[in-house]
Structures are given as structure tokens and as C-alpha cells.
Amino acid sequence: MARTSRCPPTAATRLSSWCSSPSHLAESAPEKLAALRDSRDEFSSRDAEIIAVSCDSFFANRVFSDRENLGFAVLSDFWPHGEVARSYGTFNEEIGVPDRGTFVIDREGILRWMVGSGLNVSRDSKAYLAALSGLA
């Protein structure tokens, strides 16, 4: 299901793959984001940008990104709390944080692919790359 989305300005010229996480402190977040970091060349070869989003503050995201040497944007959905996650249908109102979600947005800003999962369920970055390949 394609829909218009609010996405970063760079999405106008590149494909964007972004993932939301409740917190970089969530159980599998460091491992998952490290896997994306280690796959940066594969994303770049598809002219795609990786963007991570969490409900942690800008400051916490910056420390985490620097410590993990991620090399891609880690954006904050801190305030208004969870607004971006809500707009993509991944905010879990019962516990006040987003469930995990991964989204592929094309150059026109249209959401072309998404997968959601529970808080402690890891996602496969190879699936993201396959989705990106279908848009190239």
C-alpha cells in the first residue's frame, strides 16, 4: 500500500530505508543497527539512505550513534513524543513507545514497503535490500 509520507529532504533524490525503534536501549537495537551499519555499502550501491528513528532524545541518540560509529542519521521522535511513529502506525499506545517498523520510501516521498514487528523481534536487513532492489 503506497501513501504519501513525511520524509527527510534527501528522499527527494535518493531512496530511503528507515527503521523505528522504541529506544536504542531496547534489547536488540544495538545489534540491529550495527547490522545496518555493516551493510551501508549495499544500501549506497542502491542509492539508498539509512535513517534510524527512536523516541530517545536527540542527545541520547547522538551519544549512541557516536559510540556505535553508525555513520547514518539517528533521528529523535522524542517530542512531541512518538508523533512520527503514530503517523506510520507503529506507536504502541498501551506502553507509550513505538513497536519496531521498517519503511522504504521512494524518491517521490511515497511509502512503498514496510514491515512491523514487536518490541523484541529483530528484522532482517536482507529483506530491506530486496525491497529497495524492486524500486531501483
RODO-2510 file (C-alpha; in nm, 4 decimals, decimal comma):
residues 136
     n   res          X          Y          Z
     1     m     0,0000     0,0000     0,0000
     2     a     0,1617     0,3232    -0,1174
     3     r     0,0899     0,6504     0,0547
     4     t     0,2412     0,9947     0,0741
     5     s     0,4676     1,0293     0,3737
     6     r     0,6572     1,2944     0,5614
     7     c     1,0167     1,2098     0,4968
     8     p     1,3588     1,3736     0,5090
     9     p     1,4504     1,6133     0,2250
    10     t     1,7178     1,3744     0,0949
    11     a     1,4433     1,1299    -0,0017
    12     a     1,3668     1,3563    -0,2976
    13     t     1,6872     1,2425    -0,4638
    14     r     1,7555     0,9056    -0,3009
    15     l     1,5654     0,6056    -0,1813
    16     s     1,5303     0,5986     0,1947
    17     s     1,5086     0,2993     0,4205
    18     w     1,4368     0,3862     0,7785
    19     c     1,3667     0,1899     1,0847
    20     s     1,1951     0,2918     1,4028
    21     s     1,2817     0,1557     1,7409
    22     p     1,1361     0,2279     2,0824
    23     s     1,4807     0,3096     2,2172
    24     h     1,8425     0,2470     2,1361
    25     l     1,8418     0,0792     2,4764
    26     a     1,5914    -0,1826     2,3551
    27     e     1,7238    -0,5355     2,3719
    28     s     1,8183    -0,5898     2,0060
    29     a     1,8610    -0,2283     1,8891
    30     p     2,2424    -0,2093     1,9091
    31     e     2,2787    -0,5395     1,7240
    32     k     2,0242    -0,4460     1,4549
    33     l     2,1687    -0,1008     1,3949
    34     a     2,5201    -0,2483     1,3808
    35     a     2,3975    -0,4859     1,1085
    36     l     2,2650    -0,1876     0,9128
    37     r     2,5943    -0,0051     0,9682
    38     d     2,7815    -0,3054     0,8335
    39     s     2,5517    -0,3095     0,5268
    40     r     2,5941     0,0598     0,4390
    41     d     2,7793    -0,0179     0,1153
    42     e     2,4931    -0,2382    -0,0039
    43     f     2,2453     0,0409     0,0636
    44     s     2,4718     0,3000    -0,1018
    45     s     2,5059     0,0832    -0,4123
    46     r     2,1253     0,1086    -0,4440
    47     d     2,1458     0,4869    -0,3973
    48     a     1,9585     0,4456    -0,0684
    49     e     1,9985     0,6188     0,2631
    50     i     1,9585     0,4548     0,6035
    51     i     1,7774     0,6552     0,8700
    52     a     1,7048     0,5302     1,2207
    53     v     1,4385     0,6879     1,4423
    54     s     1,3803     0,6352     1,8143
    55     c     1,1823     0,8014     2,0910
    56     d     1,5056     0,8747     2,2748
    57     s     1,6192     1,2368     2,2981
    58     f     1,8475     1,3926     2,0395
    59     f     2,1277     1,3880     2,2942
    60     a     2,0902     1,0183     2,3763
    61     n     2,0737     0,9325     2,0055
    62     r     2,3903     1,1316     1,9375
    63     v     2,5847     0,9547     2,2132
    64     f     2,4583     0,6163     2,0934
    65     s     2,5359     0,6888     1,7272
    66     d     2,8865     0,8091     1,8076
    67     r     2,9572     0,5173     2,0422
    68     e     2,8402     0,2617     1,7832
    69     n     3,0064     0,4511     1,4927
    70     l     2,6864     0,4139     1,2897
    71     g     2,7598     0,6602     1,0097
    72     f     2,3926     0,7287     0,9339
    73     a     2,1286     0,9566     1,0812
    74     v     1,9684     0,8570     1,4114
    75     l     1,6716     1,0894     1,4499
    76     s     1,4633     1,1629     1,7567
    77     d     1,0859     1,1182     1,7792
    78     f     1,1081     1,2430     2,1384
    79     w     0,8801     1,5478     2,1223
    80     p     0,6017     1,5530     2,0564
    81     h     0,6541     1,2035     2,1906
    82     g     0,6028     0,9393     1,9205
    83     e     0,4413     1,1690     1,6630
    84     v     0,6338     1,0170     1,3704
    85     a     0,5654     0,6618     1,4909
    86     r     0,1956     0,7446     1,5201
    87     s     0,1883     0,8814     1,1660
    88     y     0,3285     0,5495     1,0395
    89     g     0,1008     0,3379     1,2576
    90     t     0,3715     0,1892     1,4789
    91     f     0,3149     0,3680     1,8091
    92     n     0,2035     0,1307     2,0857
    93     e    -0,0329     0,3423     2,2956
    94     e    -0,0586     0,0763     2,5683
    95     i     0,3051     0,1070     2,6690
    96     g     0,3878     0,4519     2,5300
    97     v     0,6630     0,3590     2,2820
    98     p     0,6669     0,2550     1,9162
    99     d     0,6791    -0,1031     1,8069
   100     r     0,9562    -0,1731     1,5590
   101     g     0,8968    -0,0780     1,1978
   102     t     1,0996    -0,0540     0,8796
   103     f     0,9946     0,1564     0,5831
   104     v     1,1171     0,2108     0,2276
   105     i     1,0282     0,5491     0,0814
   106     d     1,0850     0,6222    -0,2867
   107     r     1,2326     0,9374    -0,4408
   108     e     0,8874     1,0981    -0,4628
   109     g     0,8271     1,0513    -0,0903
   110     i     0,5847     0,7603    -0,1332
   111     l     0,5934     0,4789     0,1201
   112     r     0,6490     0,1678    -0,0943
   113     w     0,7258    -0,1066     0,1562
   114     m     0,7001    -0,1576     0,5277
   115     v     0,7303    -0,4291     0,7873
   116     g     0,6390    -0,4040     1,1526
   117     s     0,7259    -0,6270     1,4437
   118     g     0,7023    -0,6431     1,8198
   119     l     0,9448    -0,4762     2,0567
   120     n     1,1945    -0,7595     2,0884
   121     v     1,1596    -0,9087     1,7399
   122     s     1,4542    -0,8448     1,5143
   123     r     1,4106    -0,7740     1,1446
   124     d     1,6204    -0,8993     0,8531
   125     s     1,8137    -0,6251     0,6689
   126     k     1,8304    -0,8501     0,3601
   127     a     1,4541    -0,8002     0,3245
   128     y     1,5108    -0,4225     0,3166
   129     l     1,7671    -0,4617     0,0409
   130     a     1,5287    -0,6808    -0,1612
   131     a     1,2569    -0,4170    -0,1252
   132     l     1,4997    -0,1468    -0,2390
   133     s     1,6055    -0,3562    -0,5389
   134     g     1,2437    -0,3692    -0,6502
   135     l     1,2353     0,0128    -0,6690
   136     a     1,5647     0,0760    -0,8484
***
